[in-house]
């Protein structure tokens, strides 16, 4: 939550910042999905 408060993703100052932050969010989501899958926990596609 702190990341979104201090580094707004969709309201970033520049297009490069927005793209970088979107990629970081995507990679974090993939990592969480893989980790939860390894533990046998199903995830939802969208919240």
C-alpha positions, 0 to 999 in steps of 0.5 A: 500500500505504501508503494501506491501512496508514494508512487502513483502508477497511473498518475505518474509524472512521465510516460516512462515512469508509468510504464516502469511502475506498471511493469513492476506491478505486473512482476509483483503480481506474477511473483505472488501468483507463482508463490501462492500456487506453489503453496496450493492457494488459488488466486483470482484473475481480477479484484 
